[in-house]
Amino acid sequence: MEAKQKGGAAFPFQGREDRLGMRPLPPSAGMSLRDYFAAKALQGAIAGALADGSAMDQDSGELLAAVAYKLADAMLAERIK
């Protein structure tokens, strides 16, 4: 997937010295906005599943992850309208 389709960086970091001014912190592109949206969607889905007493297993984890990315993709698509 192209960077543009991932929404760009969610938390880019330009790099600088650490708080003590001793070691430089390297720049980082951060996570993609798509990953950030998916993580937020997944967090809500898991909280909802646990709140209603649903059991979590490997299959439900894979399903929730797939749904989280579908929601993230929908949020990115809505953003560019």
SULRAKA-V996153 format. One record per helix or strand of 2 or more residues. SS is the DSSP state (hx for helix, st for strand). FROM is the first residue (numbers start at 0). TO is the last residue. Records with the same first field share a line. If there is no record, write none. Layout:
BEGIN
SS = FROM-TO + FROM-TO
END
This chain:
BEGIN
hx = 3-5 + 32-50 + 57-78
st = 15-16 + 23-24
END
